[in-house]
């Protein structure tokens, strides 16, 4: 009788272990998705914040690595083909998004909407062989200073000025494929500033 109970309990214990392993894998995948989506959605920046393009190729690659390791350990190779398809699809999508963004104007990049204390008017922007840029004019009390504080609060840091000597602030995102957005600020007066921003 004891032998029957013992051998009967083994599959149940294995099922519990399998459920715990699946739950752990699910939590790891959830954490990876949150890491790739939430910080960028909140407007955070830094080299620890994944870029949009990395969401399409690096996230599937990491998820496939986690799930694939579990499948190999559990001797369930049938799902590996699906994971490979996920990774390939991710790389193809990332390449397509990257190509489309090369010739596209930058997004709002936290320059728009501008500070509530300023009146902000967007210009017509510019696109040429070197890429695209957008611009705005901000007016109001201490406009140049307020705009610099606004950019700094959104992760922009001072960078080397270019040929015209205007103040230049940049922020970077991306773990592997780093994306840098820069804004150049030209003080028009004590109450007006002109800003041009672009992907560097």
C-alpha positions in Angstrom: 0.0 0.0 0.0 2.8 2.4 0.9 4.5 1.6 -2.4 1.4 2.5 -4.3 1.0 5.8 -2.5 4.6 6.7 -3.1 4.6 6.0 -6.8 1.2 7.7 -7.2 2.6 10.8 -5.6 5.5 11.3 -7.9 3.5 12.6 -11.0 1.6 15.0 -8.7 4.8 16.4 -7.3 6.2 16.7 -10.9 3.1 18.6 -11.9 3.5 21.0 -9.0 7.1 21.6 -10.0 6.1 22.1 -13.6 3.5 24.7 -12.6 5.9 26.6 -10.4 8.5 26.6 -13.3 5.9 27.9 -15.7 4.8 30.6 -13.3 8.5 31.6 -12.8 9.0 31.8 -16.6 5.8 33.8 -16.9 7.0 36.3 -14.3 10.4 36.7 -16.1 8.7 37.3 -19.4 6.3 39.8 -17.8 9.3 41.6 -16.2 11.0 41.8 -19.6 8.0 43.2 -21.3 7.5 45.8 -18.5 11.2 46.8 -18.8 10.9 47.3 -22.5 7.6 49.2 -22.5 7.0 51.1 -19.3 10.1 53.3 -19.0 9.8 54.6 -22.5 6.1 55.1 -22.1 6.8 57.3 -19.0 9.3 59.3 -21.0 12.4 58.2 -19.2 15.7 58.1 -20.9 19.2 56.6 -20.5 21.1 53.7 -21.9 19.2 51.3 -19.6 15.9 52.3 -21.3 15.3 50.1 -24.4 14.6 52.0 -27.7 11.5 51.5 -29.8 13.4 49.4 -32.4 14.9 47.2 -29.7 11.3 46.3 -28.6 10.8 44.6 -31.9 14.0 42.6 -32.0 15.7 42.4 -28.6 12.6 41.7 -26.6 11.6 38.7 -28.7 15.2 37.5 -28.6 15.3 37.6 -24.8 11.9 36.0 -24.4 12.9 33.2 -26.8 16.1 32.7 -24.9 14.2 32.4 -21.6 11.4 30.1 -22.9 13.8 28.1 -25.1 16.1 27.3 -22.2 13.1 26.0 -20.2 11.9 23.9 -23.2 15.3 22.3 -23.7 15.6 21.6 -19.9 12.1 20.0 -20.0 12.9 18.2 -23.2 10.1 19.8 -25.1 11.8 21.0 -28.3 8.5 21.1 -30.3 8.0 24.8 -29.4 11.5 25.9 -30.4 10.4 26.4 -34.0 7.7 28.8 -32.9 10.3 30.7 -30.9 12.6 30.9 -33.9 9.7 32.3 -36.0 9.1 34.9 -33.3 12.7 36.0 -33.4 12.9 36.2 -37.2 9.6 38.2 -37.3 11.0 40.6 -34.7 14.1 41.2 -36.7 12.2 41.8 -39.9 9.8 44.2 -38.2 12.7 46.0 -36.5 14.4 46.5 -39.8 11.3 47.8 -41.4 10.6 50.3 -38.5 14.3 51.4 -38.6 14.2 52.1 -42.3 10.9 54.0 -42.0 12.2 56.2 -39.2 15.3 57.1 -41.2 13.3 59.4 -43.5 10.6 60.4 -41.0 10.6 63.6 -38.8 11.3 63.0 -35.1 8.5 62.5 -32.7 7.5 65.0 -30.1 10.4 63.7 -27.9 8.9 65.6 -24.9 9.5 69.0 -26.5 5.8 69.1 -27.3 3.7 69.9 -25.5 6.1 72.5 -24.1 6.1 74.0 -20.7 2.7 75.3 -19.6 4.1 78.7 -18.7 5.2 79.3 -22.3 3.3 79.9 -25.6 4.7 77.3 -28.0 4.2 77.5 -31.8 5.5 74.6 -34.0 7.3 75.5 -37.2 7.2 73.7 -40.6 10.2 71.6 -39.9 12.8 70.5 -42.5 13.7 67.3 -44.3 16.8 66.8 -46.5 19.5 64.3 -47.3 20.8 64.4 -43.7 17.4 63.5 -42.2 14.5 65.5 -40.8 14.1 68.0 -38.0 11.3 69.8 -36.4 11.3 73.2 -34.8 9.3 75.5 -32.5 9.2 79.0 -31.1 8.5 79.4 -27.4 7.7 82.8 -25.9 6.9 83.9 -22.4 8.6 85.1 -19.2 12.2 83.7 -19.0 11.4 81.5 -22.1 15.0 80.4 -22.8 15.6 79.4 -19.2 12.2 77.7 -18.8 12.7 75.7 -22.0 16.1 74.5 -20.8 14.7 73.4 -17.5 11.9 71.6 -19.3 14.3 69.6 -21.4 16.6 68.8 -18.5 13.6 67.5 -16.5 13.0 65.1 -19.4 16.4 63.6 -19.5 18.2 65.9 -21.9 21.8 66.8 -20.9 24.3 69.4 -22.3 26.2 68.3 -25.4 28.9 69.8 -27.6 27.6 72.7 -29.7 27.7 72.6 -33.4 28.9 75.2 -35.9 26.5 78.0 -34.9 27.3 77.9 -31.2 23.7 77.4 -30.1 23.1 75.5 -26.9 22.7 71.8 -27.6 21.0 69.3 -25.3 20.7 65.5 -26.1 19.2 62.4 -24.6 19.9 58.8 -25.3 17.9 55.6 -25.1 18.7 52.1 -26.1 20.6 49.1 -24.7 22.4 48.0 -27.9 21.2 50.2 -30.7 21.5 53.6 -29.0 19.1 56.4 -30.3 20.1 60.0 -29.6 17.8 62.9 -29.9 19.3 66.4 -29.8 17.7 69.8 -29.4 19.4 73.1 -30.3 18.3 76.2 -28.6 18.8 79.7 -29.9 17.9 82.6 -27.6 16.0 85.2 -29.6 15.5 87.4 -26.6 14.9 87.2 -22.8 11.3 86.1 -23.6 11.7 84.0 -26.7 13.7 81.0 -27.8 13.8 79.0 -31.0 14.3 75.2 -30.8 15.3 72.7 -33.4 15.3 69.0 -32.6 16.3 65.9 -34.6 17.6 62.3 -34.2 21.4 62.5 -34.2 
